[in-house]
Amino acid sequence: MKLLRATLVSALLVLANLGPGPAAAQDLLEDLPVMADLAAIMERGTLAVAQIDGSLPPVFQVGENGELSGFEIALAEAMAKDLGVTLDIRRTAESYDAVVAQVAAGEADLGISFISYTARRAKHVLFSRPYATQNETVLINRVRGLKFRAQCPGEGELARAGLGADMLGVQANSTFAAELRNRLPDLKVRAFDESEQLLRAVRDGEIALSLQGELSARWFLSTNPAARIRLRYCTLEGLRDRIAIAVPPGRFELLAWVNAFLDEHQVDFTVSDLIRHEGPWRFDK
């Protein structure tokens, strides 16, 4: 009997030293005030997310019925669910810079639109840690870009090639267009409003080369197999594009929560991860 009593006393002491269980700890956190940035969103009942008015499969796309789907749509939905609010995706921006401008003006809580994290844009908004990376790529029309048949051109070759205005194309108001202006200001470039227009132009020989991100180039080639006959795919070595979420200026509490969410759900992907993924995206704990 004494041994039984001693065992029970020891067990009770161990339990007492362990402190409150997970449920009690959770209740304790729920009694604490939510940080101001997050409280404003939760009181409003919606998480406003800015996104470009277009499609970039498999990241975001509009179905025939008008329904949005893709990796970033699922990510935004999961973030809204974690906050206990509904998602309000605002797709009025005509360019990626326009998404940044909307976030900078406070017209959205977040910009989730496969936005490149650059010093130029970081002058106006905060950025989360990168959650995806891609290479810069060049597509070469095998007929128009015959002079580049021997090897993939680097920036030096492009600068020395004396390209005409109808030779090299980029998407207007994109990171790649801005970087070309900064790195090769004398290079003649033709700008296209949409990525799909740019890719069709190089495929059809309207231009000789196109500069774009790895995702749009690889997705275009995977969904247009015949284009591989006309086009050569090249990666610009050493030039990496980091993708991050834009956060309004001064909203550091919201930024901290976004980074914690990305880390907790291990959101860190390459283009190959995005293209090869099958089934719905899930960001459950």
N, C-alpha and C positions, 0 to 999 in steps of 0.2 A: 504493500500500500504506500509506504514512504517513497519507494522508487517511482511509483505512478505519479504521486503528487509532485515530486521533484521534476519529472519529465514535463508535466503540464505547466509548471511555473516557468521552466526554461523556454518552452514553446511560446508562452505568452510574452515573455521578455523579448524574444526574437521578433515577434510580430510588432511589438511596441516600437522597437528600434527601427523597423522597416519604414515607419511613417505611413501616411495615407496612401491608399492604392491608387491606380490610374484614374478611376472614376472620381475620387475625391479631388485629385490634382486637377482634373478637367473642370470640375465645378469651381475650383478656386480661380482658374484662369477666366472662366466665364463671368465671374464677378468683377474682374478688372475692367477699367475703361479701355475701349479700342482707340488706337492712335487716330489723330484728327483726320489725316488723309483718307484712311479707310472708313472711318465713321461717316464721313460725308457721302461716300459711295453707298454705304449700307443704309443710311437714312433716306437717300434718294431712291434706292431700290433697283438701280441699274448700273451696270458697268459699261461706259461708253468707249467703244474701240473704233479708231479710225483705220480705214483700209482703202487701198487703191480701187477704183471702179474698173475692175478688169478680172482676168483669170490668169493664174499661174499654177497649173496643175503640177504635182498633186498637193500643193500648199493651200491654195484657195481657188475655188471655181464655182461657177453658177450652172446648175443643171437646167434641163429643158423646162422644168416646172418652176424655175426661179429660185430653187432651194440652194443654199450655200453649203459647201462641203469642203473637206480637205484638212490637212494637218493643223494649220493655224486656226481654222474655225473650231476644231475640236479643242485646241489649246485654250482659246478664248472662252469657250463654253465651260471648260473645267475650272478656269480661274474665277468666272462669275459664280459658278456653283459653290466654290470654296468660300466665297464671301457671302453666300446666301442671297444673291441678287439675280436679276435677269440680265441677259446680254443684249446690248444695243450696238450692233455693228453699223457704222456710218460709212457708206461707200460712195462718197462724192468727190474724192480727190482724183485728179486726172494724172498725177505723177507721184513718184515716191517722195520727192521733195515737198509736194503739196500735202502729203500725209504728215510729214515732219512739221510743216507750217501750221497745220490744224492743231497738232499736239502742243506746239509752242504757244499758240494763242489760247490754250485752255479749252478748245472746242471738243476735246476727247480726253478721257482719263489715260488711255494708252494708244500707241500706234503699233499694231501687230499686222505687218504687211510685207514680210521678208525684206526688212529695211537694212541696208548696209550701214554698219557702225563706222562712221568716219569722223575725223577731226573737224571737217567742214560743218557737218550736221551737229556735232556735239557742242558747237558754239551757241546753239539755240535750244536744245533739249538735253535731258539726261538720258542715258542709255543703260539698260540692264547688261548683265554679263552676256556674251554671245551664247546663243542656243543652237546655232547651226553655222557651218562654214562651207564655202565653195571656192573653186578656182575661177580665175578669169580665163575665158576661152575665146578662140578665134575660129570661125567657120570660113573656109576658103572654097569659093566656087572653082571647080577644077578647070573650067575653060577661061573665065575672066581673070582668075588668079594664077595663071600659068607660070608667072615668074617666081611664084613661091612653091613650085612643085617639089623642089629638092629638099626643103626643110621648113618646119613651122617658123614663121617670122617672130622675132622678138621686137621690143620697142625700137631698138636700134635699126633693124631692117625696115621697119615701117617708116621711120623718120627719113631714111636714106632713099627710099623707093620712089620718091617724087609722085605720090599717089594723087590722082585727080579727085575732084569732089564727088564723082560717081563711083569711086573705088571702095572706100571704107565707110561702113555704116554703124551707128550706135542708136540706142533708144534715147530719145530726148529727155532731158532732166533726170537722167540716171546717174548713179555713181560713176559708171564707166565713162560717160560723156564728160563729167566734171574732171575726172582724173586725166583724161586725154588732154583737155584744155590746159591743165596745170603742168603736165609732164612734157607734152609735145604741142606747144601753143601754135606752131606754124603748120601743123598737120591739117589737111583739108578733110573734113568729115561731113557725111550726110546724116542728118538726124531723122528718126522715124518716131511717130507718136506712140506706137505700141510695139511690144516685143514681137508679136506674131507678124506684123508688117515687115519688121526688120529681117526676120528669119525667112519669110517667103521671098523677100527681095534678093537675098544672097543665093537662095536655092534656084531662083528663076534667072539669075545672071544680071539683074538690074545693078547690082554692086558686086565687087570682086571678093570682099571680105566683110565680115561682121564681127564686132566685139561685144560680148555679153557674158553673163554669168553662166557657170557650169550647169545649173538646174534647167534654165530655159533651153539651152542648146541640146542637152542630153534628152530632155523630154520631147523636144521637137523631132529629134532623130529617131527616138523610140516609137513615136506615133506616126512618123512618116518614113517608113523603111526605104521607099524608093529614093528619098532625098540623099541617102548615103552614097548613091552612085554619082551624084552631082557634087557632093560636098566632102571636104576633108576637115576633120575635127582636130584642133590643136589646143593644148593647154599652155598658158603662159606661166612658165615655171617661176615660183617664188612670189607670185602675186595672189594673195588669199583675200577673200571677201568674207568679213565676219557679219553675221546677221544677229540683230538684237531688237529688243522692244524699246520703243521711244516713250519717255515719261515726261510730263510737263515740268518746266523749270521750278525748282524749289520744293518739289514734292518728294523729299528724301524718304519719308516714311513709306510712301507707296512704292518707291524704288526698292527699299529694303525687303518689303513683302514680296514683290515680283521676283527678286533674286532668290529668296528663300523658297518660293514655290517652284522655280525652275530647278533648284538644287534638290529639293525633296522628291521631285518627280523625275529626276535624272533626265531632264530635257537637254540633250546634247547630241546633235545628229550631223552626219555628212550627207551630201547629195545622194550617194549610193543608198544610205539608209532610207531616205525619203522615197526614192524611186522604187526600191525593192519591197517596201512595206505592203502587206496585204491585209485586207479587212479594216474595220474601224479603228481609229486611234483612241487609245484609252490612257487616261492620266490618273487612274485611281491609285491610292496609296497602297 
